[in-house]
Amino acid sequence: MKAPVAKTGLRIVAGEWRGRKLVTPEGDTTRPTADRTRETLFSMLASRLGTFEGLKVADFFAGSGALGLEALSRGAAHCLFVDQDAGAIRAIRANIANLRAQAQCDVRASSVLSLGPAKDTLDLVLLDPPYDTGAGAVAIDKLARLGWIGEQTWISLETGRDEAVSIRGFEIESTRDVGKARLHFLRRAP
């Protein structure tokens, strides 16, 4: 069993846990969102949401859990972390324990596509699937049909810079290129 290891530079960008280092799974099965990309992402989200206070968030294809933990650090009330990689789950749990955030977190070791119907819609959905797979679009479509994504839900989807995104029933509100990544902000179409 491989233990999570700290990678230089991966840290919480802002909020209560600002500057705290995060561990990531060993190897290259995950691609953590770089600090600069997370900083841009959360700046853009803050301008749309106003505040993260009290939000129900999900970090799908969670990897190290950096996106969801960033939201919690900025005031989100609860975060669901979902990843199917065992090393990623160990890293997420280690990061949550290190931050003493267990009461705010739900960690599920499964595919995003195997989730059942939601009990309630989320305020913010963060997806960072493997690049060039189309997995994010498939997940958003299924999550919407299962009630995870509502009319007011903001969705952030990270893809490779050259990937186009088109999901029936959703509008792309904005995109931004940051390094090798492209951030897409989506809402359900009226």
HELIX and SHEET records of a PDB file:
HELIX    1   1 ASP A   35  LEU A   49  1                                  15    
HELIX    2   2 ALA A   66  SER A   73  1                                   8    
HELIX    3   3 ALA A   86  LEU A   99  1                                  14    
HELIX    4   4 GLN A  102  GLN A  104  5                                   3    
HELIX    5   5 VAL A  112  SER A  114  5                                   3    
HELIX    6   6 ALA A  135  ARG A  145  1                                  11    
SHEET    1   A 2 VAL A   5  ARG A  11  0                                        
SHEET    2   A 2 LYS A  21  THR A  24 -1                                        
SHEET    1   B 7 CYS A 105  ALA A 109  0                                        
SHEET    2   B 7 HIS A  78  ASP A  83  1                                        
SHEET    3   B 7 LYS A  56  PHE A  60  1                                        
SHEET    4   B 7 LEU A 122  LEU A 127  1                                        
SHEET    5   B 7 ILE A 149  GLY A 160  1                                        
SHEET    6   B 7 ALA A 181  ARG A 188 -1                                        
SHEET    7   B 7 PHE A 170  VAL A 178 -1                                        
END                                                                             
